[in-house]
Amino acid sequence: MSKTKLFLALLVPAYAWLLFALFYLDNPNQHGGHRQAAFRSCLTGCHCEAPSILWSCQEECEHRCALADSELRFAEGRPQVKYGKGRWAFYRVAHCTEFWSALFSLLNGLPYAYFLLQGYVHPMGNVLDVSAGAHCITWLLSMLFHANTCRFFEDLDYLGVVLTCLAELSTVLLRLSSCRWSRWALPGSAGCLAGYGLLGAALGFPWQLQATVAQGLLGLTAALWIWYGVRERQRALTKHLALPWAVLITFCSLELVDVAPFTLPWPFFGHIDSHSLWHLVTVPVNLWIVYGWVLETTGRRSESRPLLRAVLWSSVFVLLFSTAILPSWLDAGRVCQNRPQCARLLRDTWLLPMDLSDPQWRAFRERLPLLAAALGFLALLRARLLPTARRARAALALGFAAVLHGPGALVFLACLLAVAAVRRGAVRVFISWFLALALLYLKDADWAALPGGLHDWRAAAKYVALRLVSVAADWKDQTLAQVVDYFFHPALWLAGPIMCFQDFAAQEGKGKMPWGYAARWALMLLLQELLLMVAPFFALTKTGVSFLSPRQYASLLYGAITGLWLKFALLWRFFRTFALVEGLQPPENLPHCINTHLTLTGFWQSWHCSFNRWVVRYIYVPLGGRRWKFLNVWVIFLFSAVWHDVSASNWQPLFLWGLLNVLHMSMEWSVQEMWRSRMAWVKDWPCWLLLQGLAGALTSACIAVTTFVGVLGGQSFLTDAAAQLKAASCLDLVCVAGVLMIIAQINLALQEMDGKKQS
């Protein structure tokens, strides 16, 4: 018999077996126990004094009534039925709904954990490490689901099965193709998993469909492994790689028998069903699979494997995001549309109603075509026709400010000329600081408004204040035309990024079209549009969040801080694009996502990076730098609070924001100094990565709280957060801490990879 015929002879029965199991052998009369009159009557009369940490009162009552109905059916000799989503009733052991299934799931994952911990070197590289990690994640999620059969863990369980099947599918395809597809196998599987998870969360796949997809992928993977065994049957090790999958398909018969727990004799009565036995018999099968992997290995590694950690933790985050965070966003969006106060802030757009309640983002979005046309024309004109004509470039920049602000441009020009008229460096710097602080005061004064112009001159005052100080400190032998060109530069005028005058003068050169940078900006804009359509973060935070559950509130804050990062990244990168056209290289204000910071120092080195560099150069270093850093930080954040649009109505949250940053930064520096002097030996502990992850999670939480104090208002946000924290259960707090911990572990792995590349 040829290989193809033998493969088809094994593939067709495997698929026929699975389809027969899914659609014909599942007895429909066994379902619907939760709709029986006796069960409903019991549920109506059930009273729960206090909910458990793991279950709500509703879930506790459903469990009690299912047990009572199953025991009654056994006593009367009637057939058993399933309750809820196709599940039997079980006696709880050690607070676990299905204790033995949870225990057997844990045993199934141990061989793969052993393979990872041993650090074997395999001819296929990290492919088997990723596959073993996927198995560990899947069996851990299976254990959690059988311990607590809630919807959250159920979705995670089904996604975990899909994760493992995709990882094994990649592995067998690589073997069948002799590793010719190694570049695309794992990224393709990760993309399929992310797409399926997000689509399932958005459309709300029922459990029957999720089970069908998982079973179908399992059957396809097993069939391909069988085909690999047929094709490579001459190799001695093939039987240890392919035969376990054939045995796995055979053991599916235990799922088809579907024996109820209350039909088995003691001691299995009420504890074991056919699904538990299925998990038991797969333990030796998984041992067999790992044994085959070990036989193919050529040694062991001694170095760390950050890529593997990044892939595995990213997979866990995708599972949590698609099953917990994204559904909470969708629920919040539906709640907003049903609340008149929140729905009033939504606007009809090109696809769906969008949250445009943030005034800064709404103004930028409405003026985006006009800004792009004007700045694009000016950038091309300056870069192509006037690359070396400094006087013409300066006149064009000054004309742009005059058209934009009208008489307000004369205020800025007068400040610049006042600084230029002073020759002595120290006096010039003093005058520039006096004028800069005066501009910061005038930008919030209603009486300082001037008629004319397209844009209020006070909106650009805070950026002009920074340029004044930079010109005074860095002006050496540059011409006045070069200073005017820097001071009124069109691309950097409205929102930055902020460039020091010395860097500007040194970077003048021939520009080029940043097509790749602009394309990435367009993709970020599309992501922001979709994000504000899915979940109206800004509208909900403006109208109150007391109606949200603690888990929804935490997910909303995570989305809000991500949307905030996207908003500022789009604003600053938009103007930076036109500066790149002219040949400048302004600092990237947000080079990293807000979720990638493990320390507050690292956060401020990345968040509004150009402003941070300006502060270090013109405030921190002149005041003594590191020698007086614990005092300098007070001056820096006081200036930052004043610079960020402080007024009589909003000075409290901004000064509270600055105070929290000062306290957090001082504590972080103190801990770091103590750590370097006394606690360096902890790095040798096996749990060092865990401790780093916990510290990173705590820092992320502090950064989020401090940011929202400044953005959402100090007292109102702290009041809402305290109320949600009081209402949160232990499980809610563990989930939030777990997500932050996972994000920290991903960042640690990525930082280690970057360190290895640089070395």
C-alpha positions in Angstrom: 0.0 0.0 0.0 1.4 3.5 -0.9 2.0 6.2 1.7 -0.9 8.3 0.4 -3.4 5.5 0.5 -2.3 4.5 4.0 -2.5 8.1 5.1 -6.0 8.5 3.7 -7.0 5.1 5.3 -6.1 6.5 8.7 -7.2 10.1 8.1 -10.8 9.4 7.0 -11.7 7.2 10.0 -10.1 9.7 12.4 -12.3 12.5 11.0 -15.4 10.3 10.7 -14.9 9.3 14.3 -14.7 12.9 15.5 -17.7 14.1 13.4 -19.7 11.1 14.5 -18.9 12.0 18.1 -19.8 15.6 17.8 -23.1 15.4 16.0 -24.6 11.9 16.6 -23.4 10.2 19.7 -24.0 13.2 22.0 -27.5 12.4 23.5 -29.6 15.6 23.4 -31.9 14.2 26.1 -29.0 14.5 28.5 -28.9 18.3 28.2 -31.2 20.8 29.7 -31.1 19.8 33.4 -31.0 23.4 34.3 -34.3 23.9 32.6 -36.1 21.2 34.5 -38.9 22.3 36.8 -37.3 20.7 39.9 -34.0 22.4 39.3 -35.7 25.8 38.7 -37.8 25.4 41.8 -34.8 24.6 43.9 -32.9 27.6 42.5 -35.8 29.9 43.4 -35.8 28.8 47.0 -32.1 28.8 47.4 -30.5 31.3 49.8 -26.8 32.1 50.1 -25.7 33.9 53.2 -22.3 35.1 51.9 -20.6 34.4 48.6 -17.4 32.4 48.5 -14.1 33.8 47.2 -14.3 31.5 44.2 -18.1 31.5 43.5 -20.9 34.0 43.6 -24.2 33.2 45.4 -25.8 32.4 42.0 -23.1 29.8 41.2 -23.2 28.4 44.6 -27.0 27.9 44.4 -26.7 26.3 41.0 -24.2 23.8 42.3 -26.3 22.9 45.3 -29.4 22.4 43.2 -27.6 20.4 40.5 -26.3 18.0 43.3 -29.7 17.7 44.9 -31.3 16.9 41.5 -28.6 14.4 40.5 -28.9 12.5 43.9 -32.7 12.5 43.5 -32.5 11.0 40.0 -30.0 8.3 41.2 -32.4 7.4 44.1 -35.4 7.2 41.8 -33.5 5.3 39.1 -34.0 8.1 36.5 -31.3 8.9 33.9 -28.8 11.6 34.8 -28.8 15.0 33.0 -26.3 17.7 32.4 -26.6 21.2 33.7 -25.5 24.6 32.4 -23.2 24.2 29.4 -23.2 20.5 29.1 -21.6 19.6 32.5 -22.5 17.0 35.0 -22.9 17.7 38.7 -19.9 16.8 40.9 -19.1 16.7 44.6 -16.6 19.4 45.4 -13.2 18.3 46.8 -10.8 20.8 48.3 -13.0 23.6 46.9 -12.6 22.2 43.4 -15.7 21.5 41.3 -14.1 18.7 39.3 -11.1 17.8 41.6 -9.9 14.7 39.8 -10.1 16.3 36.3 -8.1 19.2 37.7 -5.5 16.9 39.3 -5.1 14.8 36.1 -4.7 18.0 34.1 -1.9 19.1 36.3 -0.2 15.7 35.8 -0.5 16.0 32.1 1.4 19.3 32.1 4.3 18.1 34.3 6.2 16.2 31.6 6.3 19.4 29.4 7.4 21.5 32.4 10.2 19.0 33.0 11.3 19.4 29.4 11.4 23.2 29.7 13.3 23.2 32.9 15.9 20.8 31.7 16.8 23.1 28.8 17.4 20.4 26.2 19.0 21.3 22.8 17.0 20.0 19.9 17.8 19.9 16.2 14.6 22.0 15.5 15.8 24.8 17.8 13.2 26.5 20.0 10.2 25.0 18.2 9.8 22.2 20.7 10.3 24.7 23.6 7.4 26.8 22.4 5.3 23.7 21.9 6.1 22.5 25.4 5.3 25.9 26.8 2.0 25.8 25.0 1.2 22.4 26.5 2.0 23.7 30.0 -0.3 26.7 29.5 -3.1 24.6 28.2 -3.0 22.0 31.0 -2.7 24.8 33.6 -5.8 26.5 32.1 -7.6 23.1 32.0 -6.8 22.6 35.7 -8.2 26.1 36.5 -11.3 25.4 34.5 -12.1 22.1 36.2 -11.4 23.7 39.6 -13.8 26.5 38.9 -16.2 26.0 35.9 -17.0 29.7 35.3 -17.3 31.3 31.9 -14.0 33.1 32.2 -12.0 29.9 32.8 -14.1 28.0 30.2 -13.1 30.4 27.4 -9.5 30.2 28.6 -9.6 26.4 28.5 -10.9 26.3 24.9 -8.4 28.9 23.8 -5.7 26.9 25.5 -6.6 23.8 23.4 -6.5 25.9 20.2 -3.0 27.2 21.3 -1.6 23.8 21.8 -3.1 22.4 18.6 -1.6 25.3 16.6 1.8 24.8 18.2 1.7 21.1 17.4 0.4 21.9 13.9 3.4 24.1 13.3 5.7 21.4 14.6 4.4 18.7 12.4 4.3 20.9 9.4 7.9 21.9 9.9 8.8 18.2 10.1 6.8 17.4 7.0 8.5 20.3 5.1 12.0 19.5 6.4 11.9 22.9 8.2 11.5 24.9 5.0 8.7 26.9 6.6 10.5 27.6 9.8 10.4 31.4 9.3 6.6 31.5 9.1 5.3 28.6 11.1 5.3 30.0 14.7 4.4 33.6 13.7 1.6 32.2 11.5 0.3 30.2 14.4 0.5 33.1 16.8 -1.4 35.2 14.3 -4.1 32.6 13.9 -4.5 32.3 17.7 -4.7 36.1 18.2 -7.2 36.4 15.3 -9.4 33.5 16.7 -9.3 34.9 20.2 -10.2 38.4 19.2 -12.9 37.3 16.8 -14.4 34.9 19.4 -14.4 37.7 22.0 -16.0 40.2 19.6 -18.7 37.8 18.3 -19.2 35.8 21.5 -18.6 32.3 20.2 -20.9 29.8 22.0 -19.2 26.9 23.8 -20.5 24.4 21.2 -18.6 26.2 18.4 -15.5 26.6 20.6 -15.6 22.8 21.3 -16.1 22.0 17.6 -13.1 24.2 16.6 -10.9 22.6 19.3 -11.9 19.1 18.3 -11.4 19.8 14.6 -7.9 21.2 15.2 -7.1 18.2 17.4 -8.2 15.8 14.7 -6.2 17.6 12.0 -3.1 17.7 14.1 -3.4 14.0 14.9 -4.0 13.1 11.3 -0.8 15.0 10.2 1.2 13.3 12.9 -0.1 9.9 11.7 0.9 10.9 8.1 4.4 11.9 9.3 4.7 8.5 11.0 3.7 6.7 7.8 6.1 8.7 5.7 9.0 8.4 8.1 8.3 4.9 9.3 11.9 3.8 8.5 13.3 6.0 11.3 13.7 4.3 14.7 12.4 7.3 16.6 9.3 7.9 14.5 7.2 5.6 16.6 7.8 7.7 19.7 6.6 10.8 17.8 3.6 9.7 15.8 2.2 6.7 17.6 1.2 8.7 20.7 -1.2 10.8 18.5 -2.8 7.7 17.1 -3.3 6.4 20.6 -4.7 9.8 21.6 -7.4 9.6 18.9 -8.3 6.1 20.0 -8.8 7.3 23.6 -11.4 9.7 22.3 -13.8 6.9 22.8 -13.9 7.7 26.5 -15.4 11.1 25.6 -18.1 9.3 23.5 -19.1 6.9 26.3 -19.8 10.0 28.5 -20.5 8.2 31.8 -22.1 10.4 34.4 -20.5 10.7 37.9 -23.7 9.6 39.7 -23.9 6.3 37.8 -20.5 4.9 38.9 -19.9 2.8 42.0 -18.2 4.0 45.2 -15.5 5.5 45.5 -16.0 7.1 42.1 -19.6 8.0 42.8 -20.1 11.8 42.2 -16.4 12.4 41.6 -15.4 10.7 38.3 -16.9 10.9 34.8 -15.6 9.8 31.4 -13.9 13.1 30.8 -11.9 12.7 34.1 -10.8 9.2 32.8 -9.9 10.9 29.5 -7.5 13.2 31.3 -6.1 10.2 33.3 -5.3 8.1 30.3 -3.7 11.0 28.4 -1.0 11.3 31.2 1.1 8.3 29.8 0.5 9.6 26.3 2.0 12.9 27.1 4.9 11.2 28.9 5.4 9.2 25.7 5.4 12.4 23.6 8.0 14.1 25.8 10.1 10.9 25.9 10.3 11.0 22.1 11.4 14.6 22.2 14.1 13.8 24.7 15.5 10.9 22.5 16.0 13.5 19.7 17.9 16.0 21.9 21.6 16.5 21.6 22.4 18.1 24.9 21.3 20.8 27.4 21.6 24.6 27.4 23.1 26.7 30.2 22.1 30.2 29.1 18.8 32.0 29.6 16.2 31.8 26.8 14.4 35.2 26.7 12.8 34.5 23.3 11.0 31.5 24.7 9.8 33.4 27.7 8.6 36.3 25.6 6.6 33.9 23.3 5.0 32.0 26.2 4.1 35.0 28.3 2.7 36.7 25.2 0.6 33.7 24.5 -0.8 33.9 28.0 -1.5 37.6 27.6 -3.4 37.0 24.3 -5.5 34.4 26.1 -6.4 36.8 28.9 -6.9 39.7 26.6 -9.3 37.9 24.4 -11.3 36.3 27.2 -11.3 39.0 29.9 -10.2 42.4 28.7 -11.8 42.7 25.3 -15.2 41.4 26.4 -15.2 43.9 29.3 -14.5 46.7 26.7 -17.4 45.5 24.6 -19.7 45.4 27.6 -18.6 48.9 28.6 -19.3 50.1 25.1 -22.8 48.7 25.1 -23.5 50.2 28.5 -22.4 53.6 27.3 -24.7 53.5 24.3 -27.6 52.7 26.7 -26.9 55.6 29.1 -28.1 58.9 27.7 -25.4 60.9 29.5 -22.6 58.8 27.9 -24.3 58.2 24.5 -24.6 62.0 24.1 -20.7 62.2 23.9 -20.5 59.8 21.0 -20.3 61.0 17.4 -21.3 59.3 14.2 -18.2 58.6 12.1 -17.2 56.7 9.0 -18.1 53.3 10.5 -19.6 53.3 13.9 -20.3 55.9 16.7 -17.0 57.0 18.1 -15.9 58.5 21.4 -14.7 62.0 20.6 -15.3 63.5 24.0 -11.6 64.3 24.5 -11.3 67.9 23.3 -7.7 67.7 22.3 -8.1 64.6 20.2 -11.4 65.9 18.7 -9.7 69.2 17.6 -6.8 67.4 16.1 -9.0 64.9 14.2 -11.2 67.6 12.8 -8.2 69.7 11.6 -6.1 66.7 10.4 -6.6 67.3 6.6 -5.9 71.0 6.8 -2.8 70.5 9.0 -1.5 67.7 6.7 -1.9 69.9 3.6 -0.4 73.0 5.1 2.6 71.3 6.8 3.2 69.1 3.9 3.3 72.0 1.5 5.7 74.0 3.8 7.9 71.0 4.4 8.3 70.2 0.7 8.9 73.9 -0.1 11.6 74.3 2.6 13.3 71.0 1.8 13.3 71.1 -2.0 13.3 74.8 -3.0 14.9 76.4 0.1 17.4 73.8 1.5 20.2 76.4 2.2 18.4 79.8 2.0 18.3 80.4 5.7 16.8 83.9 5.5 14.0 82.7 3.2 13.4 79.7 5.5 13.2 82.0 8.6 10.9 84.4 6.8 8.6 81.5 5.8 8.6 80.2 9.4 7.8 83.7 10.8 5.0 84.1 8.2 3.5 80.8 9.2 3.3 81.9 12.8 1.9 85.3 11.8 -0.9 83.7 9.7 -1.7 81.2 12.5 -1.7 83.6 15.4 -2.1 87.1 14.0 -0.9 89.7 16.5 0.0 87.0 18.9 3.1 86.2 16.8 4.4 89.7 17.6 4.5 88.7 21.3 6.7 85.7 20.6 8.9 87.8 18.2 9.3 90.5 20.9 10.4 87.9 23.5 13.0 86.4 21.0 14.4 89.9 20.2 14.6 90.7 23.9 16.8 87.6 24.4 18.8 88.3 21.3 19.6 91.9 22.4 21.5 90.7 25.5 25.1 89.6 24.9 26.2 88.2 28.3 25.3 84.5 28.7 24.2 84.5 32.3 22.0 87.6 31.9 20.5 86.3 28.7 19.6 83.0 30.5 18.0 85.0 33.4 15.9 87.1 31.0 14.9 84.1 29.0 13.6 82.3 32.2 11.8 85.5 33.3 10.0 85.7 29.9 9.4 82.0 29.8 7.6 82.1 33.2 5.7 85.2 32.1 4.5 83.3 29.0 3.4 80.3 31.2 1.4 82.7 33.3 -0.2 84.5 30.3 -1.2 81.2 28.6 -4.0 80.7 31.2 -5.0 84.4 31.6 -8.3 85.2 29.9 -7.4 88.9 29.5 -4.4 88.0 27.4 -6.4 86.9 24.4 -5.7 88.8 21.2 -8.0 89.1 18.1 -7.1 87.8 14.7 -5.3 84.7 13.5 -6.5 81.1 13.0 -5.3 79.8 16.4 -5.1 81.3 19.8 -1.5 82.4 20.5 -1.7 81.2 24.1 -1.9 77.6 23.0 1.7 77.7 21.7 3.0 79.7 24.6 4.3 76.8 26.6 6.4 75.5 23.7 7.7 79.0 23.0 8.8 79.3 26.6 11.0 76.2 26.3 12.5 77.5 23.0 13.4 80.8 24.6 15.4 79.1 27.3 17.1 76.8 24.8 18.1 79.7 22.5 19.5 81.7 25.5 21.6 78.8 26.8 22.8 77.4 23.4 23.2 80.5 21.2 26.9 80.7 20.3 27.9 81.7 16.8 24.7 81.0 14.9 23.0 83.7 12.8 19.8 85.4 13.8 18.1 83.9 10.7 19.0 80.4 12.0 17.6 81.3 15.4 14.3 82.6 13.9 14.0 79.4 11.8 14.4 77.3 14.9 12.1 79.4 17.0 9.2 79.5 14.6 9.8 76.1 12.9 6.4 75.1 11.3 6.6 71.4 11.8 7.5 71.6 15.5 5.5 74.8 16.4 2.2 73.5 17.6 3.0 70.4 19.7 6.7 69.5 19.3 8.7 67.3 19.7 10.9 69.7 21.6 14.4 70.2 20.1 17.2 71.9 21.8 18.7 74.7 19.7 22.1 73.2 19.7 20.7 69.9 18.3 18.7 71.8 15.7 21.7 73.7 14.4 23.8 70.6 14.1 21.1 68.6 12.2 20.4 70.8 9.3 20.7 68.8 6.1 19.0 67.2 3.2 15.7 65.5 4.1 13.9 62.5 2.6 10.4 61.2 2.5 9.7 58.9 5.5 7.3 56.6 3.8 7.7 53.7 6.3 7.3 56.1 9.3 4.2 57.6 7.8 2.7 54.2 7.0 3.2 53.1 10.7 1.5 56.3 11.8 -1.5 55.5 9.5 -1.8 52.1 11.0 -1.7 53.6 14.6 -4.5 56.0 13.5 -6.6 53.1 12.3 -6.0 51.3 15.6 -7.1 54.4 17.6 -10.2 54.8 15.5 -11.2 51.2 16.1 -10.4 51.4 19.8 -12.6 54.4 20.3 -15.4 52.7 18.5 -15.2 49.5 20.5 -14.9 51.1 23.9 -15.6 54.8 24.7 -13.0 55.2 27.5 -13.0 59.0 27.6 -16.8 59.3 27.6 -17.2 56.7 30.4 -14.6 58.4 32.6 -16.4 61.7 32.1 -19.9 60.5 33.0 -19.0 58.2 36.0 -18.1 54.6 36.3 -19.9 53.6 39.5 -22.2 51.2 37.5 -19.2 49.1 36.3 -18.0 46.0 38.1 -14.4 46.0 39.5 -13.2 43.8 36.7 -14.8 46.0 34.0 -13.4 49.1 35.7 -9.8 47.7 35.7 -10.2 46.7 32.0 -11.5 50.2 31.3 -8.5 51.8 32.9 -6.1 49.6 31.0 -7.8 50.6 27.8 -7.9 54.2 28.7 -4.2 54.5 29.4 -3.5 52.6 26.2 -5.8 55.0 24.3 -4.1 58.0 26.0 -0.7 56.7 24.8 -2.0 56.3 21.3 -3.4 59.8 21.3 -0.2 61.5 22.3 1.9 59.2 20.0 -0.3 60.1 17.0 -0.1 63.8 17.8 3.7 63.9 18.2 4.6 61.5 15.4 2.3 63.5 13.0 4.4 66.7 13.4 7.6 64.8 13.6 7.0 63.3 10.2 7.1 66.7 8.5 10.3 67.5 10.4 11.9 64.3 9.0 11.0 65.5 5.5 13.2 68.6 6.1 16.1 66.5 7.3 15.7 67.0 11.1 15.8 64.2 13.6 13.7 65.4 16.5 13.6 63.0 19.6 10.8 60.4 19.4 8.5 61.5 22.2 7.1 58.0 22.9 9.6 55.4 21.6 8.0 52.6 23.7 4.5 51.7 24.7 3.3 52.8 28.1 3.0 49.2 29.2 6.7 48.4 28.7 8.2 50.2 31.7 9.4 48.5 34.8 10.7 51.6 36.6 9.4 55.1 37.0 12.8 56.4 35.9 12.5 54.4 32.7 9.0 55.7 32.2 10.0 59.3 32.3 12.9 58.7 30.0 10.4 57.5 27.4 7.2 59.4 28.1 7.4 62.8 26.4 11.0 62.1 25.9 11.9 65.4 24.3 10.5 67.4 27.3 12.4 65.1 29.7 15.7 65.8 27.8 14.9 69.5 28.0 14.3 69.4 31.7 17.5 67.4 32.3 19.6 69.8 30.2 18.3 73.1 31.5 17.0 72.4 35.0 18.4 69.1 36.4 22.0 69.6 35.4 22.3 73.3 36.3 20.9 72.5 39.8 23.6 70.0 40.5 22.4 66.8 38.8 22.7 63.5 40.8 24.3 65.1 43.8 21.1 66.8 44.7 18.6 64.6 42.9 16.3 64.2 45.8 15.8 68.0 46.0 16.0 68.6 42.2 13.1 66.3 41.6 10.8 68.6 43.6 11.7 71.6 41.3 11.4 69.5 38.2 7.8 68.3 38.9 6.7 71.7 40.2 7.8 73.1 36.9 6.1 70.3 35.0 2.9 70.9 36.8 3.0 74.6 36.0 3.9 73.9 32.3 1.0 71.4 31.8 -1.8 74.0 31.5 -2.3 74.6 35.2 -5.1 77.0 36.0 -7.4 78.1 38.9 -9.8 75.3 38.1 -7.4 72.3 37.7 -4.3 73.1 39.8 -5.2 70.6 42.5 -5.0 67.4 40.4 -1.8 68.6 38.6 0.0 69.4 41.8 -1.2 66.1 43.3 0.1 64.4 40.2 3.5 66.1 40.7 3.6 65.2 44.4 2.8 61.5 43.7 5.6 61.4 41.1 8.1 63.0 43.5 7.2 60.5 46.3 7.3 57.5 43.9 10.6 58.6 42.3 12.2 59.2 45.7 11.1 55.8 47.0 12.4 54.1 43.8 15.8 55.8 44.1 16.1 54.9 47.8 15.2 51.2 47.1 17.7 51.1 44.2 20.5 52.5 46.3 19.8 50.1 49.2 19.5 47.2 46.7 22.9 47.9 45.1 24.6 48.1 48.5 22.9 45.3 50.5 20.6 43.1 48.4 22.6 42.3 45.3 22.9 38.6 46.4 19.1 38.1 45.7 19.9 38.0 42.0 21.3 34.5 42.5 17.9 33.2 43.7 15.9 31.0 41.4 12.9 33.3 41.9 14.7 36.4 40.8 12.6 36.7 37.7 9.4 36.4 39.8 10.6 39.2 42.1 11.4 41.4 39.1 8.0 40.8 37.7 6.3 41.7 41.0 8.3 44.9 41.2 7.4 45.7 37.6 3.7 45.0 38.2 3.7 47.3 41.3 5.5 50.1 39.3 3.0 49.8 36.4 0.1 50.1 38.9 1.7 53.2 40.5 2.3 54.8 37.0 -1.3 54.2 36.0 -2.7 55.7 39.2 -0.4 58.7 39.0 -1.3 59.3 35.3 -5.0 59.1 35.9 -4.8 61.5 38.9 -3.4 64.1 36.5 -5.7 63.3 33.6 -9.0 62.4 35.2 -8.9 64.7 38.2 -7.3 63.8 41.5 -10.1 63.6 44.0 -12.8 62.2 41.6 -10.5 59.4 40.3 -9.2 58.5 43.8 -12.8 58.3 45.1 -14.0 56.1 42.2 -10.9 53.9 42.5 -11.3 53.5 46.3 -15.0 52.5 45.8 -14.1 49.9 43.2 -11.3 48.5 45.3 -13.6 48.1 48.2 -16.1 46.2 46.1 -13.5 44.0 44.4 -13.2 40.4 45.4 -9.9 38.5 46.0 -10.3 36.9 42.6 -10.6 40.3 40.9 -7.4 41.6 42.6 -5.6 38.4 41.7 -6.6 38.7 38.0 -5.5 42.4 37.9 -2.2 41.6 39.5 -1.7 38.6 37.2 -2.2 40.6 34.1 0.3 43.2 35.3 2.7 40.4 36.3 2.4 38.9 32.8 3.1 42.2 31.1 6.2 42.7 33.3 7.5 39.2 32.4 7.1 40.0 28.7 9.0 43.2 29.1 11.8 41.5 31.1 12.3 39.0 28.3 12.3 41.7 25.6 14.8 43.7 27.6 17.1 40.7 27.9 16.8 40.1 24.2 17.8 43.7 23.5 20.7 43.4 25.8 22.0 40.3 24.0 21.6 42.1 20.6 23.5 45.1 21.8 26.3 43.0 23.3 
